[in-house]
């Protein structure tokens, strides 16, 4: 099955983010590519951002490298250093452990599409969010003082 038929892979906009942090990602639709294809050494998601949607809260990973490849459309990458326009063919990478919070926002009137690749569950030891009082671990979402949010994390 080298060529994937995306229509046979579930597309969802589920999130484990607690309210109100879940609102900006409601227009993010993704397909997890590794589970249905048998990949075990890394994770990948095919993501569609509707207009005004965010890819995530601005975040970083402690144990997981991350790569993003834009396929179609345009989005704004927001990091500590500022804003960068991302278009089809552009690639961005974030090494694990670098606390440079990042996310994409679709500020256009058209959908944008990208593939996000990461280390997967083997390397998902946690991370944090730059702009909100939240950290994540394999066990869930927590405030920076250690108290948990009442929600289940969807890795």
N, CA and C atoms as an extended XYZ file, in Angstrom:
465
Properties=species:S:1:pos:R:3:atomname:S:1:resname:S:1:resid:I:1 pbc="F F F"
N         0.826       -1.189        0.000 N   UNK     1
C         0.000        0.000        0.000 CA  UNK     1
C         0.870        1.253        0.000 C   UNK     1
N         1.824        1.424       -0.874 N   UNK     2
C         2.665        2.622       -0.865 CA  UNK     2
C         1.896        3.926       -1.093 C   UNK     2
N         0.927        3.919       -2.019 N   UNK     3
C         0.147        5.136       -2.259 CA  UNK     3
C        -1.102        5.093       -1.377 C   UNK     3
N        -1.268        6.125       -0.566 N   UNK     4
C        -2.407        6.168        0.351 CA  UNK     4
C        -3.639        6.737       -0.339 C   UNK     4
N        -4.767        6.153       -0.041 N   UNK     5
C        -6.060        6.690       -0.459 CA  UNK     5
C        -6.647        7.374        0.773 C   UNK     5
N        -6.508        8.685        0.828 N   UNK     6
C        -6.938        9.431        2.018 CA  UNK     6
C        -8.420        9.256        2.315 C   UNK     6
N        -9.218        8.965        1.302 N   UNK     7
C       -10.653        8.798        1.544 CA  UNK     7
C       -10.949        7.571        2.408 C   UNK     7
N        -9.970        6.675        2.554 N   UNK     8
C       -10.148        5.491        3.387 CA  UNK     8
C        -9.557        5.659        4.790 C   UNK     8
N        -9.069        6.848        5.108 N   UNK     9
C        -8.516        7.124        6.438 CA  UNK     9
C        -9.412        8.161        7.109 C   UNK     9
N        -9.839        7.858        8.318 N   UNK    10
C       -10.771        8.735        9.029 CA  UNK    10
C       -10.219       10.159        9.139 C   UNK    10
N       -11.078       11.124        8.846 N   UNK    11
C       -10.745       12.534        9.046 CA  UNK    11
C       -11.567       13.028       10.237 C   UNK    11
N       -10.917       13.738       11.148 N   UNK    12
C       -11.600       14.206       12.352 CA  UNK    12
C       -11.096       15.588       12.745 C   UNK    12
N       -11.852       16.251       13.571 N   UNK    13
C       -11.374       17.503       14.159 CA  UNK    13
C       -11.379       17.405       15.685 C   UNK    13
N       -11.296       16.167       16.211 N   UNK    14
C       -11.228       15.964       17.661 CA  UNK    14
C       -10.020       16.690       18.252 C   UNK    14
N       -10.191       17.129       19.473 N   UNK    15
C        -9.087       17.686       20.242 CA  UNK    15
C        -9.305       17.339       21.703 C   UNK    15
N        -8.219       17.204       22.416 N   UNK    16
C        -8.309       16.998       23.850 CA  UNK    16
C        -8.122       18.286       24.634 C   UNK    16
N        -7.849       19.390       23.919 N   UNK    17
C        -7.649       20.659       24.614 CA  UNK    17
C        -8.861       20.988       25.478 C   UNK    17
N        -8.625       21.447       26.702 N   UNK    18
C        -9.746       21.906       27.520 CA  UNK    18
C       -10.255       23.256       27.015 C   UNK    18
N       -11.519       23.542       27.297 N   UNK    19
C       -12.080       24.854       26.960 CA  UNK    19
C       -11.346       25.910       27.772 C   UNK    19
N       -11.120       27.073       27.248 N   UNK    20
C       -11.481       27.585       25.941 CA  UNK    20
C       -10.388       27.352       24.881 C   UNK    20
N        -9.345       26.593       25.251 N   UNK    21
C        -8.200       26.415       24.346 CA  UNK    21
C        -8.548       25.577       23.120 C   UNK    21
N        -9.688       24.902       23.159 N   UNK    22
C       -10.120       24.066       22.043 CA  UNK    22
C       -10.771       24.857       20.906 C   UNK    22
N       -11.260       26.049       21.191 N   UNK    23
C       -12.032       26.803       20.199 CA  UNK    23
C       -11.260       27.128       18.915 C   UNK    23
N       -10.015       27.622       18.975 N   UNK    24
C        -9.330       28.002       17.729 CA  UNK    24
C        -9.014       26.828       16.797 C   UNK    24
N        -9.051       25.586       17.307 N   UNK    25
C        -8.698       24.431       16.463 CA  UNK    25
C        -9.921       23.693       15.921 C   UNK    25
N       -11.106       24.242       16.104 N   UNK    26
C       -12.311       23.561       15.614 CA  UNK    26
C       -12.310       23.411       14.096 C   UNK    26
N       -11.627       24.283       13.381 N   UNK    27
C       -11.542       24.200       11.922 CA  UNK    27
C       -10.327       23.438       11.427 C   UNK    27
N        -9.693       22.685       12.312 N   UNK    28
C        -8.541       21.848       11.945 CA  UNK    28
C        -9.055       20.422       11.752 C   UNK    28
N        -8.907       19.910       10.542 N   UNK    29
C        -9.334       18.550       10.214 CA  UNK    29
C        -8.095       17.741        9.877 C   UNK    29
N        -7.934       16.581       10.503 N   UNK    30
C        -6.706       15.812       10.292 CA  UNK    30
C        -6.994       14.324       10.134 C   UNK    30
N        -6.035       13.679        9.497 N   UNK    31
C        -6.021       12.221        9.359 CA  UNK    31
C        -4.701       11.724        9.926 C   UNK    31
N        -4.727       10.831       10.899 N   UNK    32
C        -3.513       10.196       11.421 CA  UNK    32
C        -3.104        9.134       10.413 C   UNK    32
N        -1.905        9.238        9.876 N   UNK    33
C        -1.479        8.348        8.807 CA  UNK    33
C        -0.778        7.088        9.299 C   UNK    33
N        -0.105        7.141       10.427 N   UNK    34
C         0.668        5.982       10.882 CA  UNK    34
C        -0.210        4.797       11.297 C   UNK    34
N        -1.208        4.958       12.148 N   UNK    35
C        -1.943        3.773       12.611 CA  UNK    35
C        -2.554        2.920       11.485 C   UNK    35
N        -3.277        3.513       10.535 N   UNK    36
C        -3.900        2.646        9.524 CA  UNK    36
C        -2.917        2.074        8.495 C   UNK    36
N        -1.699        2.593        8.470 N   UNK    37
C        -0.731        2.120        7.477 CA  UNK    37
C         0.323        1.202        8.069 C   UNK    37
N         0.323        1.039        9.389 N   UNK    38
C         1.279        0.148       10.029 CA  UNK    38
C         2.614        0.781       10.364 C   UNK    38
N         2.789        2.088       10.121 N   UNK    39
C         4.037        2.750       10.491 CA  UNK    39
C         4.182        2.753       12.008 C   UNK    39
N         5.383        2.461       12.498 N   UNK    40
C         5.586        2.370       13.940 CA  UNK    40
C         6.698        3.269       14.472 C   UNK    40
N         7.585        3.752       13.606 N   UNK    41
C         8.746        4.491       14.091 CA  UNK    41
C         8.580        6.012       14.074 C   UNK    41
N         7.494        6.488       13.486 N   UNK    42
C         7.212        7.911       13.522 CA  UNK    42
C         5.721        8.121       13.288 C   UNK    42
N         5.266        9.328       13.545 N   UNK    43
C         3.866        9.685       13.344 CA  UNK    43
C         3.775       10.728       12.245 C   UNK    43
N         2.657       10.727       11.551 N   UNK    44
C         2.409       11.732       10.514 CA  UNK    44
C         0.909       12.000       10.445 C   UNK    44
N         0.569       13.241       10.174 N   UNK    45
C        -0.835       13.624       10.024 CA  UNK    45
C        -0.995       14.480        8.787 C   UNK    45
N        -2.046       14.202        8.039 N   UNK    46
C        -2.463       15.034        6.910 CA  UNK    46
C        -3.488       16.003        7.478 C   UNK    46
N        -3.218       17.308        7.385 N   UNK    47
C        -4.029       18.312        8.075 CA  UNK    47
C        -4.604       19.320        7.083 C   UNK    47
N        -5.885       19.613        7.243 N   UNK    48
C        -6.555       20.675        6.490 CA  UNK    48
C        -6.981       21.729        7.495 C   UNK    48
N        -6.538       22.965        7.264 N   UNK    49
C        -6.984       24.089        8.099 CA  UNK    49
C        -7.999       24.900        7.310 C   UNK    49
N        -9.183       25.016        7.851 N   UNK    50
C       -10.213       25.871        7.273 CA  UNK    50
C        -9.837       27.334        7.551 C   UNK    50
N       -10.422       28.273        6.816 N   UNK    51
C       -10.137       29.686        7.089 CA  UNK    51
C       -10.360       30.033        8.570 C   UNK    51
N        -9.417       30.756        9.141 N   UNK    52
C        -9.399       31.239       10.526 CA  UNK    52
C        -8.995       30.166       11.538 C   UNK    52
N        -8.780       28.934       11.102 N   UNK    53
C        -8.430       27.868       12.044 CA  UNK    53
C        -6.954       27.910       12.419 C   UNK    53
N        -6.667       27.421       13.607 N   UNK    54
C        -5.302       27.234       14.100 CA  UNK    54
C        -4.948       25.761       13.992 C   UNK    54
N        -3.673       25.457       13.789 N   UNK    55
C        -3.223       24.068       13.781 CA  UNK    55
C        -3.190       23.493       15.192 C   UNK    55
N        -2.937       24.324       16.171 N   UNK    56
C        -2.804       23.929       17.572 CA  UNK    56
C        -2.661       25.206       18.383 C   UNK    56
N        -2.573       25.068       19.673 N   UNK    57
C        -2.064       26.165       20.481 CA  UNK    57
C        -0.560       26.226       20.206 C   UNK    57
N         0.037       27.375       20.411 N   UNK    58
C         1.479       27.523       20.156 CA  UNK    58
C         2.240       26.663       21.164 C   UNK    58
N         3.019       25.677       20.662 N   UNK    59
C         3.579       24.628       21.512 CA  UNK    59
C         4.997       24.250       21.104 C   UNK    59
N         5.628       23.408       21.963 N   UNK    60
C         6.906       22.776       21.657 CA  UNK    60
C         6.890       21.378       22.271 C   UNK    60
N         7.829       20.526       21.799 N   UNK    61
C         7.947       19.152       22.287 CA  UNK    61
C         9.296       18.958       22.970 C   UNK    61
N         9.297       18.323       24.137 N   UNK    62
C        10.544       18.047       24.841 CA  UNK    62
C        11.315       16.875       24.240 C   UNK    62
N        10.631       15.846       23.728 N   UNK    63
C        11.330       14.653       23.276 CA  UNK    63
C        11.081       14.263       21.846 C   UNK    63
N        10.462       15.134       21.073 N   UNK    64
C        10.017       14.760       19.738 CA  UNK    64
C        10.381       15.838       18.717 C   UNK    64
N        11.200       15.460       17.724 N   UNK    65
C        11.439       16.354       16.590 CA  UNK    65
C        10.140       16.485       15.807 C   UNK    65
N         9.990       17.613       15.113 N   UNK    66
C         8.766       17.855       14.358 CA  UNK    66
C         9.109       18.503       13.021 C   UNK    66
N         8.390       18.093       11.967 N   UNK    67
C         8.563       18.670       10.630 CA  UNK    67
C         7.191       18.919       10.031 C   UNK    67
N         7.066       20.017        9.308 N   UNK    68
C         5.825       20.378        8.647 CA  UNK    68
C         6.122       20.656        7.183 C   UNK    68
N         5.336       20.063        6.292 N   UNK    69
C         5.495       20.262        4.857 CA  UNK    69
C         4.174       20.794        4.305 C   UNK    69
N         4.190       22.014        3.788 N   UNK    70
C         2.985       22.609        3.205 CA  UNK    70
C         2.719       21.968        1.846 C   UNK    70
N         1.470       21.594        1.624 N   UNK    71
C         1.073       20.963        0.370 CA  UNK    71
C         0.283       21.923       -0.508 C   UNK    71
N        -0.657       22.658        0.102 N   UNK    72
C        -1.517       23.555       -0.682 CA  UNK    72
C        -1.946       24.727        0.193 C   UNK    72
N        -2.215       25.830       -0.469 N   UNK    73
C        -2.712       26.999        0.232 CA  UNK    73
C        -1.610       27.765        0.942 C   UNK    73
N        -2.031       28.554        1.902 N   UNK    74
C        -1.124       29.444        2.628 CA  UNK    74
C        -1.571       29.552        4.072 C   UNK    74
N        -0.589       29.623        4.964 N   UNK    75
C        -0.867       29.843        6.383 CA  UNK    75
C         0.267       30.672        6.965 C   UNK    75
N         0.033       31.230        8.122 N   UNK    76
C         1.047       32.004        8.819 CA  UNK    76
C         1.608       31.147        9.948 C   UNK    76
N         2.913       30.935        9.908 N   UNK    77
C         3.618       30.253       10.983 CA  UNK    77
C         3.955       31.298       12.037 C   UNK    77
N         3.550       31.051       13.271 N   UNK    78
C         3.839       31.981       14.358 CA  UNK    78
C         4.759       31.280       15.346 C   UNK    78
N         5.915       31.886       15.582 N   UNK    79
C         6.921       31.383       16.506 CA  UNK    79
C         7.363       32.525       17.407 C   UNK    79
N         8.299       32.231       18.302 N   UNK    80
C         8.824       33.263       19.184 CA  UNK    80
C         9.400       34.437       18.393 C   UNK    80
N        10.011       34.138       17.233 N   UNK    81
C        10.670       35.173       16.434 CA  UNK    81
C         9.710       36.001       15.597 C   UNK    81
N         8.440       35.594       15.512 N   UNK    82
C         7.487       36.362       14.729 CA  UNK    82
C         6.686       35.506       13.768 C   UNK    82
N         6.275       36.136       12.657 N   UNK    83
C         5.375       35.524       11.689 CA  UNK    83
C         6.106       35.234       10.378 C   UNK    83
N         5.815       34.061        9.788 N   UNK    84
C         6.391       33.667        8.513 CA  UNK    84
C         5.288       33.068        7.654 C   UNK    84
N         5.145       33.559        6.430 N   UNK    85
C         4.160       32.991        5.511 CA  UNK    85
C         4.669       31.638        5.023 C   UNK    85
N         3.814       30.632        5.080 N   UNK    86
C         4.130       29.294        4.582 CA  UNK    86
C         3.212       29.000        3.405 C   UNK    86
N         3.826       28.581        2.288 N   UNK    87
C         3.073       28.247        1.070 CA  UNK    87
C         3.457       26.845        0.601 C   UNK    87
N         2.695       26.331       -0.352 N   UNK    88
C         2.943       24.994       -0.885 CA  UNK    88
C         4.423       24.822       -1.224 C   UNK    88
N         5.013       23.731       -0.750 N   UNK    89
C         6.424       23.443       -0.969 CA  UNK    89
C         7.327       23.890        0.164 C   UNK    89
N         6.843       24.760        1.036 N   UNK    90
C         7.659       25.216        2.164 CA  UNK    90
C         7.715       24.134        3.242 C   UNK    90
N         8.846       24.109        3.949 N   UNK    91
C         9.077       23.128        5.004 CA  UNK    91
C         9.589       23.856        6.240 C   UNK    91
N         9.091       23.459        7.400 N   UNK    92
C         9.580       24.004        8.671 CA  UNK    92
C         9.917       22.834        9.594 C   UNK    92
N        10.948       23.000       10.428 N   UNK    93
C        11.354       21.946       11.356 CA  UNK    93
C        11.606       22.540       12.741 C   UNK    93
N        11.353       21.715       13.769 N   UNK    94
C        11.590       22.107       15.146 CA  UNK    94
C        12.267       20.944       15.860 C   UNK    94
N        13.518       21.113       16.269 N   UNK    95
C        14.192       20.051       17.024 CA  UNK    95
C        13.569       19.893       18.410 C   UNK    95
N        13.585       18.672       18.901 N   UNK    96
C        13.056       18.402       20.237 CA  UNK    96
C        13.825       19.213       21.281 C   UNK    96
N        13.117       19.601       22.310 N   UNK    97
C        13.737       20.300       23.427 CA  UNK    97
C        13.899       21.794       23.250 C   UNK    97
N        13.666       22.309       22.049 N   UNK    98
C        13.774       23.751       21.811 CA  UNK    98
C        12.417       24.378       22.125 C   UNK    98
N        12.384       25.234       23.108 N   UNK    99
C        11.130       25.800       23.590 CA  UNK    99
C        10.683       27.004       22.760 C   UNK    99
N        10.699       26.824       21.444 N   UNK   100
C        10.210       27.833       20.499 CA  UNK   100
C         8.786       27.449       20.121 C   UNK   100
N         7.823       27.984       20.861 N   UNK   101
C         6.426       27.662       20.581 CA  UNK   101
C         6.054       28.040       19.155 C   UNK   101
N         5.293       27.151       18.500 N   UNK   102
C         4.935       27.366       17.097 CA  UNK   102
C         3.540       26.822       16.811 C   UNK   102
N         2.896       27.424       15.841 N   UNK   103
C         1.651       26.914       15.270 CA  UNK   103
C         1.373       27.659       13.978 C   UNK   103
N         0.407       27.147       13.224 N   UNK   104
C        -0.028       27.782       11.993 CA  UNK   104
C        -1.429       28.342       12.185 C   UNK   104
N        -1.685       29.471       11.530 N   UNK   105
C        -3.034       30.035       11.475 CA  UNK   105
C        -3.362       30.289       10.013 C   UNK   105
N        -4.529       29.837        9.583 N   UNK   106
C        -4.970       30.104        8.215 CA  UNK   106
C        -5.703       31.441        8.207 C   UNK   106
N        -5.039       32.458        7.709 N   UNK   107
C        -5.632       33.801        7.652 CA  UNK   107
C        -6.212       34.110        6.278 C   UNK   107
N        -6.324       33.110        5.413 N   UNK   108
C        -6.883       33.311        4.075 CA  UNK   108
C        -8.343       32.872        4.050 C   UNK   108
N        -8.952       32.987        2.894 N   UNK   109
C       -10.341       32.550        2.707 CA  UNK   109
C       -10.439       31.156        2.098 C   UNK   109
N        -9.291       30.490        1.908 N   UNK   110
C        -9.235       29.152        1.315 CA  UNK   110
C        -8.624       28.171        2.304 C   UNK   110
N        -8.958       26.906        2.154 N   UNK   111
C        -8.322       25.876        2.972 CA  UNK   111
C        -6.827       25.832        2.683 C   UNK   111
N        -6.042       25.434        3.660 N   UNK   112
C        -4.639       25.104        3.421 CA  UNK   112
C        -4.419       23.681        3.911 C   UNK   112
N        -3.397       23.033        3.336 N   UNK   113
C        -3.154       21.622        3.610 CA  UNK   113
C        -1.668       21.421        3.878 C   UNK   113
N        -1.357       20.622        4.900 N   UNK   114
C         0.041       20.293        5.180 CA  UNK   114
C         0.124       18.903        5.796 C   UNK   114
N         1.341       18.376        5.827 N   UNK   115
C         1.625       17.125        6.522 CA  UNK   115
C         2.552       17.463        7.679 C   UNK   115
N         2.192       16.991        8.875 N   UNK   116
C         3.026       17.156       10.064 CA  UNK   116
C         3.613       15.794       10.419 C   UNK   116
N         4.935       15.763       10.644 N   UNK   117
C         5.639       14.525       10.953 CA  UNK   117
C         6.360       14.702       12.281 C   UNK   117
N         6.260       13.690       13.134 N   UNK   118
C         6.924       13.753       14.427 CA  UNK   118
C         7.391       12.381       14.863 C   UNK   118
N         7.980       12.334       16.042 N   UNK   119
C         8.541       11.095       16.565 CA  UNK   119
C         7.523       10.070       17.008 C   UNK   119
N         6.295       10.484       17.239 N   UNK   120
C         5.257        9.555       17.655 CA  UNK   120
C         5.306        9.229       19.130 C   UNK   120
N         4.504        8.252       19.517 N   UNK   121
C         4.318        7.913       20.931 CA  UNK   121
C         5.615        7.529       21.635 C   UNK   121
N         6.548        6.921       20.918 N   UNK   122
C         7.811        6.517       21.535 CA  UNK   122
C         8.570        7.705       22.121 C   UNK   122
N         8.404        8.870       21.511 N   UNK   123
C         9.173       10.053       21.893 CA  UNK   123
C         8.317       11.135       22.545 C   UNK   123
N         7.044       10.864       22.720 N   UNK   124
C         6.108       11.852       23.244 CA  UNK   124
C         6.200       11.909       24.764 C   UNK   124
N         7.226       12.600       25.260 N   UNK   125
C         7.403       12.705       26.707 CA  UNK   125
C         6.794       13.980       27.274 C   UNK   125
N         6.339       14.863       26.401 N   UNK   126
C         5.688       16.075       26.873 CA  UNK   126
C         6.210       17.321       26.208 C   UNK   126
N         5.744       18.430       26.719 N   UNK   127
C         6.106       19.734       26.181 CA  UNK   127
C         5.234       20.790       26.807 C   UNK   127
N         5.170       21.929       26.148 N   UNK   128
C         4.414       23.020       26.726 CA  UNK   128
C         3.850       23.963       25.698 C   UNK   128
N         3.156       24.957       26.214 N   UNK   129
C         2.462       25.947       25.397 CA  UNK   129
C         2.944       27.334       25.789 C   UNK   129
N         3.333       28.097       24.794 N   UNK   130
C         3.960       29.396       25.036 CA  UNK   130
C         3.020       30.456       25.576 C   UNK   130
N         1.777       30.446       25.133 N   UNK   131
C         0.892       31.573       25.390 CA  UNK   131
C        -0.195       31.304       26.420 C   UNK   131
N        -0.277       30.074       26.912 N   UNK   132
C        -1.342       29.718       27.851 CA  UNK   132
C        -0.756       28.923       29.024 C   UNK   132
N        -1.515       28.809       30.087 N   UNK   133
C        -1.086       28.087       31.288 CA  UNK   133
C        -1.356       26.594       31.114 C   UNK   133
N        -0.521       25.952       30.264 N   UNK   134
C        -0.742       24.533       30.022 CA  UNK   134
C         0.555       23.854       29.592 C   UNK   134
N         0.770       22.654       30.133 N   UNK   135
C         1.835       21.749       29.734 CA  UNK   135
C         1.165       20.446       29.332 C   UNK   135
N         1.890       19.564       28.611 N   UNK   136
C         1.337       18.250       28.303 CA  UNK   136
C         2.362       17.169       28.578 C   UNK   136
N         1.856       16.012       28.967 N   UNK   137
C         2.641       14.804       29.159 CA  UNK   137
C         1.837       13.666       28.527 C   UNK   137
N         2.388       12.466       28.455 N   UNK   138
C         1.569       11.356       27.964 CA  UNK   138
C         0.309       11.121       28.809 C   UNK   138
N         0.316       11.620       30.049 N   UNK   139
C        -0.819       11.419       30.952 CA  UNK   139
C        -1.903       12.482       30.852 C   UNK   139
N        -1.660       13.573       30.136 N   UNK   140
C        -2.700       14.584       30.002 CA  UNK   140
C        -2.171       15.998       29.963 C   UNK   140
N        -3.094       16.932       30.194 N   UNK   141
C        -2.800       18.362       30.204 CA  UNK   141
C        -2.781       18.856       31.643 C   UNK   141
N        -1.817       19.725       31.935 N   UNK   142
C        -1.642       20.232       33.290 CA  UNK   142
C        -1.352       21.723       33.264 C   UNK   142
N        -1.790       22.412       34.329 N   UNK   143
C        -1.385       23.800       34.507 CA  UNK   143
C         0.080       23.811       34.919 C   UNK   143
N         0.716       24.938       34.787 N   UNK   144
C         2.148       25.022       35.118 CA  UNK   144
C         2.405       24.811       36.610 C   UNK   144
N         1.368       24.913       37.448 N   UNK   145
C         1.531       24.626       38.868 CA  UNK   145
C         1.328       23.134       39.180 C   UNK   145
N         1.063       22.322       38.135 N   UNK   146
C         0.937       20.884       38.302 CA  UNK   146
C        -0.476       20.350       38.400 C   UNK   146
N        -1.471       21.217       38.589 N   UNK   147
C        -2.849       20.727       38.667 CA  UNK   147
C        -3.347       20.369       37.266 C   UNK   147
N        -4.093       19.290       37.194 N   UNK   148
C        -4.557       18.785       35.905 CA  UNK   148
C        -5.796       19.474       35.381 C   UNK   148
N        -5.955       19.417       34.078 N   UNK   149
C        -7.194       19.825       33.429 CA  UNK   149
C        -8.078       18.599       33.329 C   UNK   149
N        -9.377       18.789       33.415 N   UNK   150
C       -10.333       17.694       33.355 CA  UNK   150
C       -10.678       17.395       31.895 C   UNK   150
N        -9.726       16.758       31.213 N   UNK   151
C        -9.912       16.375       29.810 CA  UNK   151
C        -8.935       15.267       29.480 C   UNK   151
N        -9.214       14.511       28.464 N   UNK   152
C        -8.303       13.469       28.002 CA  UNK   152
C        -7.471       13.999       26.857 C   UNK   152
N        -6.176       13.767       26.914 N   UNK   153
C        -5.274       14.204       25.849 CA  UNK   153
C        -5.382       13.265       24.664 C   UNK   153
N        -5.459       13.835       23.474 N   UNK   154
C        -5.413       13.071       22.244 CA  UNK   154
C        -4.066       13.350       21.608 C   UNK   154
N        -3.123       12.388       21.696 N   UNK   155
C        -1.767       12.650       21.169 CA  UNK   155
C        -1.740       12.812       19.663 C   UNK   155
